[in-house]
Amino acid sequence: MSKGALAARKSLTLVTAPELGGEPRIKLSSPQPLYTQIKEILRARILDGSYQPHQQMPSESEMMAAFDVSRITVRQALNDLQNEGLIFRIHGKGSFVSKPKAFQDLGRLQGFGEAMRQMGYETFARVLAIKTVTPSPQVAEKLHLPKRAKVTELQRLRFLNREPISLDVTYVPSSIGQRLAKEDLAARDIFVILENDYGLALGHAELQIGSTLADEMLAAQLKVEAGSPVLFIERTTHTADGAPIDYEHLYYRGDAFQYKVRVDRVPVSERAS
């Protein structure tokens, strides 16, 4: 192996498995294309923190030598990582690790922690407040509450890879909220508790997505500048039988989170046209 190839392999030790002696996990016999294997190696190292945000990655030439593949193969892997938002490129300088920008699939009803852990992110919550309050007319309407009913308001600051990403303000009927107040809400999702512990099957959620500007309090919690745009999500979750059980106001950092959804086109018949 040439000195250049050896140097390139050394530069890639951060993106390979230590138990494999620093060698890239490329398997020619694998049904996966080579660029997919390279992408997964790099992706894993980015997500586990071996590559830090804004850190420069090895050059295309170094990766070509280290993985013993063509430039086209390396570029395919990097293109996929860029499309996922994990890296960004600067012309003439190379590829750099992006600041983590998580995404959640709107096509699946999941709690934030549940979705992020499946993608390999570290996540936890800080409980800011749990209190019984008289609901606003909006909250009472969303939860279909009778007059003079009380609700439990839960305020949690959510963290992704140890950085604050969202402020969640959740309203649930007080009968459920009193039980939730005793749970480990720093580590567990409310959805998981409702289903696994309380036996309440969840059915669907209705979401409205917009934006707002962070006031001084929200900006301090999310570590953004006051007046910065924040993704605002209003979500009402229903049980399998259609009863509303959870109403939320979610404030996400606009630079660190995005939703994705698959939309299928319904064919228009020739008669309709």
C-alpha positions in Angstrom: 0.0 0.0 0.0 1.3 3.4 -0.9 2.3 6.1 1.7 -0.6 8.2 0.5 -3.1 5.4 1.0 -1.7 4.6 4.5 -2.0 8.3 5.5 -5.6 8.3 4.2 -6.5 5.2 6.2 -5.0 6.9 9.3 -7.1 10.0 8.7 -10.3 7.8 8.6 -9.8 6.1 11.9 -12.4 8.3 13.4 -15.0 7.0 11.0 -14.3 3.3 11.5 -14.9 0.7 14.2 -12.2 0.5 16.8 -12.8 -3.2 17.3 -11.9 -3.7 13.6 -8.5 -2.1 14.0 -9.6 1.1 12.4 -10.2 -0.5 9.0 -13.3 0.6 7.0 -16.1 -2.0 7.1 -16.4 -2.4 3.3 -17.6 -5.8 2.2 -17.4 -6.6 -1.5 -19.7 -9.6 -1.0 -22.4 -7.5 0.6 -25.6 -6.9 -1.4 -25.4 -3.2 -0.4 -23.7 -0.9 -2.9 -20.3 0.3 -1.9 -21.4 3.9 -1.6 -24.2 2.9 0.8 -21.7 1.1 3.0 -19.4 4.1 3.0 -22.3 6.4 3.8 -23.4 4.2 6.8 -19.8 4.1 8.2 -19.5 7.9 8.0 -23.1 8.4 9.2 -22.5 6.3 12.3 -19.4 8.2 13.2 -21.2 11.5 12.8 -24.1 10.5 15.0 -22.0 9.0 17.7 -19.9 12.2 18.0 -16.6 10.9 16.6 -17.0 13.7 14.1 -18.0 17.0 15.8 -20.2 19.7 14.2 -18.3 21.9 11.7 -15.4 19.5 11.8 -13.8 18.9 8.3 -14.1 15.4 7.0 -11.3 13.6 5.0 -11.0 14.7 1.4 -12.5 12.8 -1.5 -9.0 11.6 -2.5 -8.3 10.4 1.0 -11.6 8.5 1.1 -10.9 7.0 -2.3 -7.6 5.7 -1.1 -8.8 4.5 2.3 -11.9 2.7 1.0 -10.2 1.7 -2.3 -13.1 3.0 -4.4 -13.7 5.4 -7.2 -14.4 9.1 -6.8 -17.9 8.6 -8.2 -18.6 6.1 -5.3 -17.3 8.5 -2.7 -19.4 11.4 -4.1 -22.5 9.2 -4.1 -22.0 8.5 -0.4 -21.3 12.2 0.4 -24.4 13.3 -1.7 -26.6 11.0 0.4 -25.2 12.4 3.6 -25.7 15.9 2.4 -29.3 15.2 1.4 -29.8 13.9 5.0 -28.5 17.2 6.3 -25.5 15.5 8.1 -22.8 17.3 6.1 -22.4 20.5 4.1 -19.9 21.4 1.4 -17.9 24.5 0.9 -16.6 24.9 -2.7 -12.8 24.5 -2.8 -12.6 23.5 0.8 -14.4 20.1 1.2 -17.1 18.5 3.3 -17.9 19.5 6.9 -20.1 18.0 9.6 -23.4 19.8 10.0 -24.9 20.8 13.3 -27.3 18.0 14.1 -30.7 18.8 12.5 -33.1 16.1 13.6 -36.2 15.3 11.6 -39.4 13.4 12.5 -41.7 11.6 10.1 -45.2 13.0 10.1 -46.4 9.7 8.7 -45.9 8.0 12.1 -47.3 8.9 15.5 -44.3 8.8 17.8 -43.0 10.7 20.8 -39.9 12.8 20.2 -37.6 10.7 22.3 -38.9 7.5 20.7 -38.3 8.8 17.2 -34.9 10.3 17.9 -33.5 7.2 19.7 -34.4 5.1 16.7 -32.2 7.4 14.6 -29.3 7.0 17.0 -29.6 10.4 18.7 -29.1 11.0 22.4 -32.2 12.6 23.9 -33.6 13.5 27.3 -35.9 16.1 28.9 -35.7 18.6 31.7 -39.1 18.9 33.5 -39.7 22.6 34.1 -43.1 22.5 35.7 -46.0 20.2 36.5 -49.2 21.9 37.8 -52.9 21.6 37.9 -54.6 24.5 36.2 -57.9 25.7 34.9 -57.8 25.2 31.1 -58.2 28.0 28.7 -61.2 27.8 26.4 -59.0 26.6 23.6 -57.5 23.7 25.7 -61.0 22.8 27.1 -62.3 22.6 23.5 -59.4 20.6 22.2 -59.7 18.0 25.0 -63.5 18.0 25.0 -63.6 18.8 28.7 -66.7 19.5 30.7 -67.2 22.8 32.5 -65.0 23.4 35.6 -62.8 20.4 34.7 -59.1 20.8 35.5 -56.1 19.9 33.5 -52.4 19.1 34.2 -49.9 21.3 32.4 -46.5 19.8 31.8 -43.6 21.9 30.7 -40.5 20.1 29.4 -37.3 21.3 27.8 -36.2 18.6 25.3 -32.5 18.0 24.5 -30.9 16.4 21.4 -27.3 15.4 21.7 -27.2 17.5 24.9 -28.4 20.7 23.2 -31.8 22.2 23.8 -34.1 21.6 20.8 -37.7 22.2 21.9 -40.0 23.5 24.7 -43.0 21.3 25.0 -46.1 22.5 26.8 -48.5 19.6 27.3 -52.1 19.5 28.6 -53.8 16.3 29.7 -56.9 15.7 31.8 -56.0 15.9 35.5 -56.9 12.3 36.2 -54.1 11.3 33.8 -51.8 14.2 34.7 -51.7 13.3 38.4 -50.4 9.9 37.5 -47.9 11.3 34.9 -46.5 13.6 37.6 -45.1 10.5 39.4 -43.4 9.2 36.2 -39.8 9.7 35.0 -40.7 12.3 32.4 -37.0 13.2 31.9 -36.3 9.9 30.3 -39.6 8.5 29.1 -42.1 9.7 26.4 -45.6 10.4 27.5 -46.9 8.4 24.5 -45.0 5.3 25.7 -46.3 5.7 29.2 -49.9 6.1 28.1 -49.7 3.0 26.0 -47.4 0.6 27.9 -48.2 1.6 31.5 -51.8 2.9 31.3 -53.1 0.6 28.6 -54.4 3.5 26.5 -54.0 2.7 22.8 -53.3 5.8 20.7 -54.9 6.3 17.4 -54.1 9.5 15.5 -53.0 13.1 16.0 -54.0 16.3 14.3 -51.2 18.8 13.7 -51.0 22.4 12.7 -47.5 23.7 11.9 -46.5 27.3 11.7 -43.8 29.7 13.0 -43.4 32.3 15.7 -40.6 34.5 17.1 -38.8 33.6 20.3 -39.4 36.0 23.2 -36.7 36.5 25.7 -37.8 33.6 28.0 -38.1 31.1 25.1 -34.9 32.3 23.5 -33.0 31.7 26.8 -34.4 28.2 27.1 -33.6 27.2 23.5 -30.2 29.1 23.4 -31.2 31.3 20.5 -31.3 35.0 19.9 -34.5 36.8 21.0 -36.7 37.3 18.0 -35.3 34.2 16.2 -37.8 32.2 14.2 -39.1 29.1 16.0 -41.1 26.3 14.6 -44.5 26.1 16.3 -46.5 22.9 16.3 -50.0 22.5 17.8 -50.8 18.8 18.2 -53.9 17.0 19.5 -53.5 13.3 20.1 -56.5 11.0 20.2 -56.9 7.4 21.5 -57.8 4.6 19.2 -61.5 5.2 19.8 -61.2 8.9 18.8 -61.2 10.6 22.2 -58.7 13.5 22.6 -56.2 12.8 25.4 -53.2 15.0 24.9 -53.0 18.6 23.6 -49.6 20.3 23.1 -47.8 23.4 22.1 -44.4 22.5 20.8 -41.7 25.2 20.1 -38.7 23.8 18.1 -35.5 25.6 17.2 -35.8 26.4 13.5 -32.1 25.6 12.9 -32.1 22.2 14.5 -35.3 20.4 13.6 -37.5 19.6 10.6 -40.5 17.4 9.8 -40.7 15.2 6.7 -43.7 13.5 5.2 -44.4 11.2 2.2 -47.2 12.4 0.0 -48.8 10.1 -2.5 -50.6 11.5 -5.5 -54.1 10.4 -6.1 -54.6 9.8 -9.8 -57.1 12.0 -11.4 -59.5 10.1 -13.7 -59.9 11.2 -17.3 -63.5 11.8 -16.5 -62.6 14.3 -13.8 -60.2 16.1 -16.2 
